Amino acid sequence: MSIRMRVPVRSAVEEIAEYKPGKLVKGAIKLSSNENPLGPSLNVVKAIVERLEAGELKLSVYPWDRDEETLRTDISRYVDADEGNIVIGAGIDGVLDTLVKIFIGADDEALIPVPTFSLYESLVKTAGGTPRYVPRDRTRNFDIPVGDLIAVCNDKTRMIFLSSPNNPTGNCIAADDVRALAESEPTTMVVIDEAYVEFANASLVNLVEDYENVLVLRTFSKAFGLAGLRVGYAVVPEWLVSMYKKVAMPFTVNNVALTAAVAALEDKAHLHRSVDLVRSGRPYLVENLQGLFEVYPSEANFVLVDVAPKQSDEVCDAVEKHGITVRNCSSFRGAGDSLIRISVGTQEQNKKIIGALKRL
C-alpha cells in the first residue's frame, strides 16, 4: 500500500494570491486586458514570414546574440538612452522577476502604493521579502502620497514600485516626486513601470541618467500590439546591467519575438495610429460615462470607473451579457468592490460599452 504525502512548499508561496488576468470570453469584445485593438503592425507579420521563408529565423536554434543586440540598439534610439543601459526580458513581467531576485531576499521589504499591478506583491513574496502597502489618495485621483512613502522607508526597504501611468488608476507620478524619493532613499531601488507611457504626456526615462537607484520598465505589449509574444525591457543604471545578466534566465526572449519587436519599432506610422486611437477614444469614454458614474482621469489606454452604489462584479456580469468583457478591479489590493477598468477600444467598441452601461 502506497502512502501519499504532499511535498511541503514554502509558506510564502502558500500565501500568494493567484494572478487573475482580464476575462476572455469567446466571441465577446475584450476590453479587460488593455491590449491594442488594432493588433500588431502588418510589417511585423511580414518580417516574421519573410525571415522564416528565407531560413533566417530558425525555430530549432537558440536566439542569436546578434538579434538581441539589434533590438537593444533600436530601443536605445527609441527611448534616447545609452544602449549599454538596456536589458530585455519576456515582457515587463520577466524583467521584473529578474530585478526582484537581485534586490529582494529574506527580511527585505518593498513599498507598493495600492491599488496597483498585483505582480509586484507576488514577486516580492516569492523572493522571501515582505511587501508594505501605502494607500493611494482616492480623493485626489489616486495620487501617490510621496511623503508617506518616505516616512515608512527603513533600512530594510530595497525597492519602491511606481507604476506610471498606474494600473488600474491611469494616473502618473511627477518627476519631482521621483527625485525626492531617489534622493531621500539612496540605498533603495526606485522602479518606474512605464508599460502605458506611449499614451501619456511624458516619460521619466531621463531620470536614469541622474540617479544610480532609478530604473524604468517598458513593454511591447500595449502600444506595439505584441502582448502575445512577451517582449519587455528596462533602462537601468549601468552598474546594474552585469547583475541583471547574472540572474536572468538565458534566452528569455525567443527568435520570433526579437524579430517582431525590431519590426514594430520600425513602423512608426502604426505606433502613431495606435496612440491616436487611444487619445481620441479615451476622452470619448470619459465624457459619455461621466454622467453615469465617477470616471477618473487617465493617461493610459484605459479608464477607471467607480460604479457605486452598484458592485463591480454585478456590472461586469451585466455587460458580459451584452458581449463585452471589462476588468473587475476587486482583485486589486486596496481598490474596493465598486471599481471597473475599461480598455479603450475602437470607436465602435467604445460605443457598445457605453450603450451597455447605459442600459444597466
C-alpha positions in Angstrom: 0.0 0.0 0.0 1.5 3.3 -1.1 1.4 6.3 1.3 0.5 9.6 -0.4 2.1 12.7 1.1 2.3 16.2 -0.4 5.8 17.6 -0.5 5.9 20.8 1.6 6.2 24.1 -0.2 7.5 27.4 1.2 5.0 29.2 3.4 5.5 32.4 1.3 4.2 30.6 -1.8 1.1 29.3 0.1 0.2 33.0 0.9 0.4 34.3 -2.7 -2.8 35.0 -4.4 -3.2 33.6 -7.9 -2.9 36.3 -10.6 -6.3 37.0 -12.2 -6.0 38.2 -15.8 -8.7 40.1 -17.7 -11.6 37.9 -18.6 -11.6 36.3 -22.0 -15.0 35.1 -23.4 -15.1 33.6 -26.8 -16.9 35.9 -29.3 -17.0 38.8 -26.8 -15.4 42.3 -27.2 -12.4 42.2 -24.9 -11.9 45.4 -23.1 -10.5 43.8 -20.0 -6.7 43.5 -20.6 -5.6 46.8 -22.1 -4.5 45.3 -25.4 -4.1 47.1 -28.7 -7.4 46.9 -30.6 -5.6 47.4 -33.9 -3.3 44.4 -33.3 0.4 44.4 -34.4 1.8 46.2 -37.4 1.3 44.2 -40.6 5.1 44.8 -41.1 5.7 42.7 -38.0 3.8 39.7 -39.5 5.6 40.3 -42.9 9.0 40.4 -41.2 8.4 37.1 -39.4 7.1 35.3 -42.5 9.9 36.6 -44.7 12.7 35.6 -42.3 11.1 32.1 -41.8 10.8 31.6 -45.6 14.4 32.8 -46.1 15.7 30.4 -43.5 17.0 33.2 -41.3 14.5 32.6 -38.5 15.4 29.1 -37.2 12.9 27.8 -34.7 15.2 24.9 -33.8 18.1 27.2 -32.8 18.5 29.3 -29.6 18.1 33.0 -30.0 21.1 34.7 -31.6 23.0 37.3 -29.6 23.2 39.5 -32.7 19.4 39.7 -32.9 19.2 40.8 -29.2 21.9 43.4 -29.9 20.0 44.7 -32.8 16.9 45.1 -30.6 18.8 46.9 -27.9 20.3 49.3 -30.4 16.8 50.1 -31.8 15.4 50.5 -28.3 18.2 52.9 -27.4 17.3 55.1 -30.3 13.6 54.9 -29.5 13.9 55.9 -25.8 17.0 58.1 -26.3 19.1 56.1 -23.8 22.5 54.5 -24.0 22.5 51.0 -25.4 24.6 49.8 -22.5 21.8 50.7 -20.1 19.2 48.5 -21.7 18.2 45.0 -20.6 15.4 42.9 -22.1 13.2 40.1 -21.0 10.0 38.2 -21.5 7.6 41.1 -21.1 7.8 43.5 -18.2 6.9 40.5 -16.0 10.1 38.7 -16.9 12.2 41.8 -16.4 10.6 42.4 -13.0 11.1 38.8 -12.0 14.9 39.1 -12.6 15.1 42.5 -10.8 13.3 41.3 -7.7 15.6 38.3 -7.5 18.6 40.8 -7.5 17.3 43.0 -4.7 14.9 41.1 -2.5 15.7 38.3 -0.1 14.6 37.1 3.4 13.9 40.1 5.7 14.0 42.6 2.9 11.0 44.9 2.2 9.4 46.6 -0.8 7.0 49.5 -0.8 3.9 49.3 -3.0 1.4 52.1 -3.4 -2.0 50.5 -3.8 -4.1 49.8 -5.8 -1.6 48.8 -8.5 -0.3 45.9 -10.6 -0.5 42.8 -8.3 2.6 41.1 -9.7 4.8 43.4 -7.6 3.4 41.9 -4.5 3.6 38.3 -5.7 7.2 38.6 -6.9 8.4 40.1 -3.6 6.7 37.4 -1.6 8.1 34.7 -3.8 11.6 36.0 -3.2 11.0 35.8 0.5 10.6 39.5 1.1 7.8 41.5 2.7 5.6 43.9 0.7 4.5 47.0 2.6 1.5 48.8 1.2 0.9 52.6 1.1 -2.7 53.6 0.1 -3.0 56.0 -2.8 -5.2 59.1 -2.1 -8.6 58.3 -3.6 -9.8 61.8 -3.0 -7.0 63.1 -5.2 -7.4 60.8 -8.2 -5.3 58.1 -6.5 -2.2 60.2 -6.4 0.8 58.7 -4.6 1.5 60.3 -1.2 5.2 60.6 -1.7 5.7 62.0 1.8 4.0 58.9 3.2 6.3 56.6 1.2 9.4 58.4 2.5 8.1 58.2 6.1 7.7 54.4 6.0 11.0 53.6 4.4 13.6 52.0 6.7 16.9 50.2 6.5 15.1 47.0 5.2 13.5 48.8 2.2 15.1 47.6 -1.0 12.6 48.5 -3.7 9.8 51.0 -4.3 7.3 50.2 -7.2 5.8 53.1 -9.0 3.5 52.3 -12.0 3.2 55.4 -14.1 0.6 55.6 -15.7 -0.6 53.3 -12.9 -2.7 50.2 -13.5 -5.6 50.4 -12.8 -6.0 54.1 -11.9 -4.4 55.6 -15.0 -2.5 58.5 -13.3 1.2 59.3 -13.5 3.8 60.4 -10.9 5.6 63.7 -11.2 9.3 63.7 -11.9 9.9 65.9 -8.8 8.3 63.2 -6.6 10.6 60.5 -8.1 13.6 62.8 -7.5 12.5 63.3 -3.9 12.3 59.5 -3.3 15.6 58.7 -5.0 17.4 61.4 -3.1 15.8 60.6 0.2 16.4 56.8 -0.1 19.7 56.4 -1.9 20.1 52.7 -1.0 16.6 51.8 -2.3 15.9 51.0 -5.9 13.0 53.1 -7.3 11.3 51.1 -10.0 9.1 53.1 -12.5 6.8 50.9 -14.6 6.0 52.7 -17.8 4.0 50.0 -19.6 1.5 52.6 -20.7 3.7 55.5 -21.3 3.2 55.8 -25.0 -0.3 57.0 -24.2 0.8 59.5 -21.6 2.1 63.1 -21.8 5.7 62.4 -20.7 8.2 59.7 -19.8 10.6 59.7 -16.8 13.3 57.6 -18.5 15.8 60.5 -18.4 15.9 60.2 -14.6 18.0 57.0 -15.0 20.9 59.2 -16.2 20.7 61.3 -13.0 20.4 58.5 -10.3 22.1 55.2 -9.6 18.9 54.0 -7.9 16.2 54.6 -10.5 15.2 52.3 -13.4 12.4 52.4 -15.9 10.4 49.5 -17.3 8.8 49.4 -20.8 6.9 46.9 -22.9 6.0 46.0 -26.5 2.6 44.5 -25.2 0.5 47.6 -25.3 1.1 50.3 -27.9 3.0 48.0 -30.2 0.4 45.2 -30.0 2.8 42.3 -29.2 1.2 41.1 -25.9 1.2 37.5 -27.2 5.0 37.5 -27.9 6.2 38.8 -24.5 8.9 41.4 -25.1 9.8 43.9 -22.4 12.8 45.9 -21.4 14.2 48.2 -18.8 16.5 51.2 -18.9 18.8 50.8 -15.8 21.9 52.3 -14.3 25.0 50.9 -16.0 26.2 49.2 -12.8 23.1 47.0 -12.7 23.4 45.5 -16.2 26.0 42.9 -15.2 24.0 41.9 -12.2 20.9 41.5 -14.4 22.8 39.2 -16.8 24.0 37.1 -14.0 20.5 36.5 -12.6 18.3 36.5 -15.8 17.4 33.1 -17.3 19.2 32.6 -20.6 17.3 33.0 -23.9 14.2 34.5 -22.3 13.1 36.4 -25.5 12.5 34.0 -28.4 13.6 34.4 -32.0 10.1 35.3 -33.3 9.6 37.9 -30.6 13.0 39.5 -31.3 12.2 39.8 -35.0 8.7 41.2 -34.2 10.0 43.9 -31.8 12.6 45.2 -34.2 9.9 45.4 -37.0 7.4 47.1 -34.6 9.9 49.8 -33.7 10.5 50.5 -37.4 6.8 51.0 -38.2 6.3 54.4 -36.6 3.1 55.0 -38.6 1.3 52.0 -36.9 2.5 53.2 -33.5 1.1 56.7 -34.2 -2.2 55.2 -35.3 -2.4 53.1 -32.1 -1.7 56.0 -29.9 -4.1 58.4 -31.7 -6.8 55.8 -31.4 -6.4 55.8 -27.6 -6.1 59.6 -27.3 -9.3 60.1 -29.2 -11.2 57.2 -27.6 -10.2 57.9 -24.0 -11.9 61.3 -23.7 -14.9 59.9 -25.6 -15.4 57.3 -22.9 -14.9 59.8 -20.1 -17.4 62.3 -21.5 -20.1 59.7 -22.1 -19.7 57.9 -18.8 -19.2 60.8 -16.5 -22.9 61.4 -16.1 -23.5 57.8 -15.2 -20.6 57.1 -12.9 -17.5 58.7 -11.4 -14.7 58.4 -14.0 -11.1 59.0 -13.1 -8.6 61.0 -15.3 -6.3 58.7 -17.2 -3.1 58.9 -19.2 -3.2 55.2 -20.1 -5.1 53.2 -22.7 -8.0 52.5 -20.2 -10.2 54.4 -17.8 -11.1 53.6 -14.2 -14.8 53.8 -13.4 -16.5 53.8 -10.0 -19.9 52.1 -10.5 -21.1 52.7 -6.9 -23.6 52.1 -5.5 -23.5 49.1 -7.7 -20.8 46.5 -7.2 -18.1 45.8 -9.8 -18.9 42.1 -10.1 -22.6 42.7 -11.0 -21.7 45.3 -13.5 -19.1 43.1 -15.2 -21.6 40.3 -15.4 -24.2 42.6 -16.8 -22.0 43.9 -19.6 -20.8 40.4 -20.4 -24.4 39.5 -21.3 -24.1 42.2 -24.0 -21.0 40.5 -25.4 -18.3 42.7 -23.7 -15.8 42.0 -21.0 -14.2 44.7 -18.8 -12.0 44.3 -15.8 -13.4 43.7 -12.3 -10.9 45.6 -10.1 -12.0 44.0 -6.8 -8.9 41.7 -7.0 -6.6 44.8 -6.8 -5.5 45.3 -3.2 -7.0 48.5 -1.9 -9.4 49.0 -4.8 -12.6 48.1 -3.0 -15.6 46.4 -4.7 -17.1 49.1 -7.0 -14.3 49.8 -9.5 -14.1 48.6 -13.0 -11.4 49.2 -15.7 -12.4 49.7 -19.3 -9.8 49.4 -22.1 -10.1 51.9 -24.9 -11.2 50.1 -28.0 -12.1 51.1 -31.5 -14.8 53.7 -31.8 -17.4 51.0 -32.5 -16.3 49.1 -29.4 -16.4 52.2 -27.3 -19.9 53.0 -28.4 -21.0 49.4 -27.5 -19.6 49.5 -23.9 -21.2 52.9 -23.3 -24.5 51.6 -24.6 -24.3 48.5 -22.4 -23.5 50.6 -19.3 -26.4 53.0 -20.0 -28.7 50.0 -20.0 -27.9 48.9 -16.5 
